[in-house]
């Protein structure tokens, strides 16, 4: 199938539905419609942009097409490129080696290293692409919605899905969950069915494979269990424990996502809890460095002061001195990233598969 066909399809649907619901009038010009559908930065891996969020910008970008936004977009692009090339690719080599190894020889330490490595890889790969898309959009005068908000700092699966692939969650909510009745249903059973069905279809959207479907069922089941009793249990624990529990639950789900077959996923789950350890040969200084780097940039969102600083860079109008500092940092990141790209031929984009 053509690259980006799922995003093309979703945005074609949102155009038709938004016009039908009178959320925004249709575009007058066929080429403006094509611009919305095939605007290239967001086409291949998102974010998924609802028609009424972009329609006015297609007609008029005079307020957003300025030098401040172009510079801010360049900074965001360089941050995304660094996340993808420096962190995701470097960690991805380790997860690929483990997931492609002979399953019969996989011990517990290797299985956990592979799972954790892929958990970081998919986040920095996908969020890095989203940052690059948002940055390119700003350079062109478009404001795209945010797609990630430090998802691994979530304290529940419910919160995780408010922070991970935000645009997909919003699409599923507005064009599937709410039309099914959403929360306004007569019975809890129907509510839980709606939640489960949405995530079942979300898994199917990622690929016609039992692994993806079971991944969707897994997350849907966790959401239902949280509504039934898990959230009440979480309330009795502290923030750190809730974050760690949620991170492990998400990581276990990524095993289904990464495995080539269901049999491979089941074998890795078995290895995760076989308690056969051979840790010494699995860790080297390079891997430890990138895992620490990924951990820092995955969890710094727990500090509100750092989030305030990040939002200033992303969303506020900056002074000349701020621009000079950020421009220098961005050029440095860009140069390092290009060096990484030149030095290796390992450069997969995970979400290009789906």
C-alpha positions as a printed NumPy array, in Angstrom:
array([[  0.   ,   0.   ,   0.   ],
       [  1.184,   3.602,  -0.534],
       [  3.182,   5.169,   2.29 ],
       [  0.887,   7.183,   4.56 ],
       [ -2.334,   5.577,   3.291],
       [ -3.779,   5.277,   6.812],
       [ -3.207,   8.966,   7.552],
       [ -4.566,   9.916,   4.138],
       [ -7.685,   7.857,   4.868],
       [ -8.218,   9.242,   8.376],
       [ -7.92 ,  12.842,   7.217],
       [-10.233,  12.249,   4.264],
       [-12.805,  10.912,   6.732],
       [-12.408,  13.841,   9.115],
       [-12.914,  16.295,   6.223],
       [-16.208,  14.66 ,   5.236],
       [-17.461,  14.31 ,   8.819],
       [-16.466,  17.836,   9.932],
       [-18.264,  19.329,   6.926],
       [-21.297,  17.087,   7.552],
       [-21.414,  18.163,  11.228],
       [-21.116,  21.848,  10.21 ],
       [-17.946,  22.199,  12.266],
       [-16.412,  24.024,   9.309],
       [-17.579,  24.845,   5.825],
       [-15.949,  22.961,   2.932],
       [-13.01 ,  24.439,   1.071],
       [-13.828,  26.275,  -2.156],
       [-10.701,  25.28 ,  -4.043],
       [ -9.827,  21.687,  -4.992],
       [ -6.094,  22.353,  -4.59 ],
       [ -6.654,  23.701,  -1.069],
       [ -8.354,  20.397,  -0.263],
       [ -5.356,  18.533,  -1.691],
       [ -3.078,  20.718,   0.422],
       [ -4.951,  19.603,   3.555],
       [ -4.818,  15.932,   2.576],
       [ -1.229,  15.624,   1.322],
       [  0.579,  18.329,   3.313],
       [  3.801,  16.346,   3.441],
       [  5.285,  16.921,   6.941],
       [  2.36 ,  15.194,   8.67 ],
       [  1.372,  12.755,   5.927],
       [  3.572,   9.715,   6.612],
       [  3.505,   9.442,  10.418],
       [  1.274,  12.207,  11.724],
       [  0.122,  13.989,  13.702],
       [ -3.391,  13.29 ,  12.409],
       [ -4.917,  16.738,  11.94 ],
       [ -8.671,  17.223,  12.037],
       [ -9.983,  19.319,   9.168],
       [-11.495,  22.124,  11.223],
       [ -8.157,  22.579,  13.069],
       [ -6.319,  23.366,   9.819],
       [ -8.973,  24.82 ,   7.488],
       [ -8.542,  28.481,   8.459],
       [ -4.752,  28.177,   8.259],
       [ -5.022,  26.911,   4.679],
       [ -7.016,  30.012,   3.784],
       [ -4.811,  32.501,   5.62 ],
       [ -1.44 ,  32.106,   7.32 ],
       [ -0.512,  35.784,   7.609],
       [ -0.542,  35.72 ,  11.421],
       [  1.627,  32.605,  11.742],
       [  3.983,  32.899,   8.761],
       [  6.638,  35.04 ,  10.447],
       [ 10.315,  34.887,  11.348],
       [  9.703,  33.945,  15.006],
       [  7.696,  30.887,  13.979],
       [ 10.219,  29.918,  11.319],
       [ 13.039,  30.006,  13.888],
       [ 10.913,  28.213,  16.503],
       [ 10.06 ,  25.586,  13.878],
       [ 13.746,  25.101,  13.088],
       [ 14.522,  24.554,  16.784],
       [ 11.685,  22.029,  17.074],
       [ 12.818,  20.213,  13.921],
       [ 16.38 ,  19.892,  15.248],
       [ 15.149,  18.589,  18.612],
       [ 13.03 ,  15.981,  16.841],
       [ 15.873,  14.984,  14.535],
       [ 18.205,  14.535,  17.523],
       [ 15.631,  12.412,  19.378],
       [ 15.237,  10.202,  16.331],
       [ 18.835,   9.894,  15.154],
       [ 20.883,  10.142,  18.353],
       [ 18.632,   8.308,  20.833],
       [ 16.12 ,   6.125,  18.933],
       [ 18.546,   4.772,  16.348],
       [ 21.324,   4.145,  18.879],
       [ 19.04 ,   2.201,  21.216],
       [ 17.188,   0.56 ,  18.337],
       [ 20.254,  -1.396,  17.264],
       [ 20.199,  -3.232,  20.592],
       [ 16.474,  -3.99 ,  20.506],
       [ 16.746,  -5.214,  16.907],
       [ 19.625,  -7.545,  17.799],
       [ 17.656,  -9.094,  20.655],
       [ 14.337,  -9.405,  18.83 ],
       [ 16.08 , -11.007,  15.848],
       [ 18.095, -13.435,  17.998],
       [ 17.369, -17.132,  18.388],
       [ 14.44 , -17.205,  20.818],
       [ 15.568, -20.505,  22.354],
       [ 18.799, -18.815,  23.503],
       [ 17.097, -15.741,  24.973],
       [ 17.553, -15.386,  28.728],
       [ 15.616, -13.131,  31.094],
       [ 18.147, -10.295,  31.11 ],
       [ 18.256, -10.178,  27.297],
       [ 14.459, -10.18 ,  27.076],
       [ 14.139,  -7.296,  29.538],
       [ 16.919,  -5.313,  27.826],
       [ 15.259,  -5.826,  24.433],
       [ 11.838,  -4.825,  25.757],
       [ 13.085,  -1.703,  27.554],
       [ 15.251,  -0.712,  24.573],
       [ 12.294,  -0.97 ,  22.199],
       [ 10.074,   0.93 ,  24.653],
       [ 12.469,   3.872,  24.458],
       [ 13.14 ,   3.409,  20.738],
       [  9.493,   3.635,  19.669],
       [  8.915,   6.726,  21.816],
       [ 11.915,   8.702,  20.597],
       [ 11.424,   7.521,  17.017],
       [  7.754,   8.476,  16.812],
       [  7.82 ,  11.595,  18.992],
       [ 10.972,  12.701,  17.155],
       [  9.139,  12.439,  13.839],
       [  6.182,  14.361,  15.28 ],
       [  8.53 ,  17.112,  16.486],
       [ 10.062,  17.322,  13.015],
       [  6.61 ,  17.514,  11.407],
       [  5.457,  20.213,  13.829],
       [  8.694,  22.121,  13.235],
       [  8.404,  21.947,   9.446],
       [  4.777,  23.051,   9.752],
       [  5.786,  26.134,  11.749],
       [  8.462,  26.979,   9.195],
       [  5.713,  26.954,   6.526],
       [  3.31 ,  28.97 ,   8.673],
       [  1.119,  26.093,   9.93 ],
       [  0.423,  25.259,  13.566],
       [ -0.01 ,  21.504,  14.015],
       [ -1.412,  19.996,  17.238],
       [  0.937,  18.391,  19.743],
       [  1.192,  14.613,  19.467],
       [  3.119,  13.613,  22.615],
       [  3.232,  14.954,  26.157],
       [  5.779,  12.911,  28.132],
       [  3.708,   9.696,  28.031],
       [  6.091,   7.628,  30.155],
       [  5.467,   9.934,  33.12 ],
       [  1.828,   8.776,  33.146],
       [  0.459,   7.25 ,  36.329],
       [ -2.169,   5.085,  34.621],
       [ -2.992,   3.673,  31.193],
       [ -5.883,   6.149,  31.033],
       [ -3.424,   9.024,  31.433],
       [ -0.963,   7.373,  29.055],
       [ -3.519,   7.559,  26.24 ],
       [ -4.009,  11.266,  26.895],
       [ -0.274,  11.737,  26.363],
       [  0.682,   9.171,  23.669],
       [ -0.167,   9.751,  19.979],
       [ -2.617,  12.429,  21.124],
       [ -3.951,  13.068,  17.629],
       [ -4.901,   9.384,  17.136],
       [ -6.619,   9.344,  20.525],
       [ -8.554,  12.49 ,  19.636],
       [ -9.552,  11.014,  16.277],
       [-10.755,   7.768,  17.855],
       [-12.664,   9.684,  20.521],
       [-14.433,  12.108,  18.177],
       [-15.111,   9.863,  15.207],
       [-15.616,   6.48 ,  16.851],
       [-16.03 ,   6.517,  20.648],
       [-18.529,   9.403,  20.876],
       [-20.645,   8.16 ,  17.921],
       [-20.833,   4.784,  19.71 ],
       [-22.327,   6.613,  22.686],
       [-19.143,   7.423,  24.583],
       [-19.754,   7.833,  28.309],
       [-23.428,   8.666,  27.747],
       [-24.697,   5.098,  27.705],
       [-27.268,   3.374,  29.859],
       [-25.052,   0.644,  31.29 ],
       [-21.483,   0.129,  32.422],
       [-21.321,  -2.953,  30.223],
       [-21.938,  -0.867,  27.096],
       [-19.389,   1.711,  28.255],
       [-16.735,  -0.953,  28.683],
       [-17.636,  -2.483,  25.333],
       [-17.212,   0.909,  23.64 ],
       [-13.772,   1.355,  25.21 ],
       [-12.705,  -2.154,  24.262],
       [-13.968,  -1.823,  20.683],
       [-12.158,   1.49 ,  20.145],
       [ -8.835,  -0.019,  21.184],
       [ -9.465,  -3.209,  19.251],
       [ -9.91 ,  -1.096,  16.113],
       [ -6.902,   1.048,  17.079],
       [ -4.8  ,  -2.115,  17.108],
       [ -6.231,  -3.198,  13.759],
       [ -5.44 ,   0.253,  12.309],
       [ -1.741,  -0.348,  12.994],
       [ -1.708,  -3.545,  10.944],
       [ -3.681,  -6.615,   9.903],
       [ -1.88 ,  -8.891,  12.344],
       [ -2.979, -10.732,  15.479],
       [ -0.136,  -9.016,  17.354],
       [ -1.572,  -5.554,  16.73 ],
       [ -5.126,  -6.665,  17.44 ],
       [ -4.087,  -8.272,  20.739],
       [ -2.106,  -5.143,  21.602],
       [ -5.315,  -3.127,  21.183],
       [ -7.298,  -5.669,  23.222],
       [ -4.603,  -5.529,  25.947],
       [ -4.813,  -1.747,  26.302],
       [ -8.603,  -1.799,  26.145],
       [ -8.687,  -4.407,  28.921],
       [ -6.32 ,  -2.351,  31.099],
       [ -8.531,   0.731,  30.66 ],
       [-11.583,  -1.264,  31.726],
       [ -9.761,  -2.701,  34.763],
       [ -8.697,   0.814,  35.777],
       [-12.299,   1.991,  35.7  ],
       [-13.376,  -1.06 ,  37.693],
       [-10.789,  -1.055,  40.484],
       [ -7.15 ,  -0.388,  39.493],
       [ -7.346,   3.403,  39.827],
       [ -8.568,   3.006,  43.414],
       [ -5.594,   0.753,  44.162],
       [ -3.205,   3.251,  42.548],
       [ -4.517,   6.01 ,  44.833],
       [ -3.003,   4.145,  47.793],
       [  0.508,   4.283,  46.31 ],
       [  2.892,   7.176,  45.644],
       [  3.644,   8.835,  42.312],
       [  6.923,   7.016,  41.7  ],
       [  5.356,   3.554,  42.116],
       [  2.438,   4.448,  39.837],
       [  4.804,   5.702,  37.108],
       [  6.967,   2.556,  37.301],
       [  3.951,   0.197,  37.238],
       [  2.47 ,   2.008,  34.252],
       [  5.815,   2.058,  32.414],
       [  6.187,  -1.718,  32.818],
       [  2.593,  -2.353,  31.675],
       [  3.173,  -0.231,  28.563],
       [  6.516,  -1.936,  27.887],
       [  4.903,  -5.375,  28.113],
       [  2.406,  -4.254,  25.492],
       [  5.199,  -3.131,  23.161],
       [  6.459,  -6.744,  22.999],
       [  3.365,  -7.574,  20.935],
       [  3.994,  -4.493,  18.819],
       [  7.623,  -5.37 ,  18.061],
       [  7.428,  -9.125,  17.624],
       [  7.166, -10.425,  14.069],
       [  4.752, -13.201,  15.03 ],
       [  2.509, -14.126,  17.938],
       [  4.723, -17.142,  18.677],
       [  7.748, -14.854,  19.012],
       [  5.848, -12.557,  21.385],
       [  4.799, -15.504,  23.551],
       [  8.383, -16.806,  23.64 ],
       [  9.684, -13.399,  24.732],
       [  7.031, -13.17 ,  27.459],
       [  8.165, -16.589,  28.638],
       [ 11.814, -15.438,  28.673],
       [ 10.912, -12.274,  30.604],
       [  9.804, -14.382,  33.549],
       [ 12.002, -17.462,  33.191],
       [ 14.53 , -16.004,  35.692],
       [ 17.552, -17.162,  33.711],
       [ 20.072, -14.337,  33.905],
       [ 23.264, -13.619,  31.96 ],
       [ 23.517,  -9.855,  32.373],
       [ 27.279,  -9.288,  32.175],
       [ 27.609,  -9.934,  28.455],
       [ 24.608,  -7.763,  27.505],
       [ 25.652,  -4.36 ,  28.815],
       [ 28.401,  -2.168,  27.399],
       [ 29.236,   1.472,  28.081],
       [ 27.595,   2.723,  24.88 ],
       [ 24.295,   1.018,  25.656],
       [ 24.313,   2.247,  29.266],
       [ 24.973,   5.817,  28.068],
       [ 22.046,   5.844,  25.64 ],
       [ 19.687,   4.164,  28.104],
       [ 20.536,   6.825,  30.701],
       [ 20.036,   9.544,  28.083],
       [ 16.662,   8.056,  27.098],
       [ 15.613,   7.73 ,  30.74 ],
       [ 16.434,  11.366,  31.486],
       [ 14.546,  12.705,  28.46 ],
       [ 11.604,  10.336,  29.012],
       [ 11.017,  11.25 ,  32.649],
       [ 12.132,  14.865,  33.004],
       [  8.464,  15.769,  32.533],
       [  7.948,  14.829,  36.192],
       [  9.613,  18.158,  37.086],
       [  7.187,  21.04 ,  36.547],
       [  9.99 ,  23.613,  36.351],
       [ 11.523,  21.795,  33.37 ],
       [  8.133,  21.583,  31.633],
       [  7.701,  25.343,  32.102],
       [ 11.096,  25.89 ,  30.455],
       [ 10.229,  23.522,  27.601],
       [  6.894,  25.265,  26.951],
       [  8.683,  28.601,  26.809],
       [ 10.858,  27.265,  23.985],
       [  7.988,  25.607,  22.131],
       [  5.174,  28.126,  22.457],
       [  6.299,  31.559,  23.69 ],
       [  7.687,  34.535,  21.784],
       [ 11.413,  34.576,  22.491],
       [ 13.845,  37.438,  23.005],
       [ 16.826,  38.023,  20.707],
       [ 19.216,  36.54 ,  23.274],
       [ 17.014,  33.437,  23.621],
       [ 17.003,  33.043,  19.849],
       [ 20.792,  33.288,  19.676],
       [ 21.263,  30.6  ,  22.334],
       [ 18.649,  28.257,  20.871],
       [ 19.912,  28.773,  17.329],
       [ 23.429,  27.788,  18.419],
       [ 22.142,  24.694,  20.261],
       [ 19.955,  23.717,  17.296],
       [ 22.808,  24.009,  14.784],
       [ 24.929,  21.86 ,  17.103],
       [ 22.183,  19.203,  17.369],
       [ 21.625,  19.313,  13.617],
       [ 25.349,  18.849,  12.931],
       [ 25.656,  15.943,  15.375],
       [ 22.531,  14.33 ,  13.903],
       [ 23.846,  14.586,  10.337],
       [ 27.116,  13.038,  11.541],
       [ 25.178,  10.113,  13.039],
       [ 23.219,   9.658,   9.801],
       [ 26.42 ,   9.688,   7.751],
       [ 28.187,   7.22 ,  10.028],
       [ 25.531,   4.492,  10.002],
       [ 23.05 ,   2.896,   7.639],
       [ 20.656,   1.993,  10.487],
       [ 17.873,   4.547,  10.162],
       [ 14.408,   2.938,  10.364],
       [ 11.237,   4.948,  10.972],
       [  9.112,   2.602,  13.05 ],
       [  5.762,   4.16 ,  12.209],
       [  6.354,   3.91 ,   8.468],
       [  5.331,   0.247,   8.902],
       [  1.794,   1.034,   9.969]])
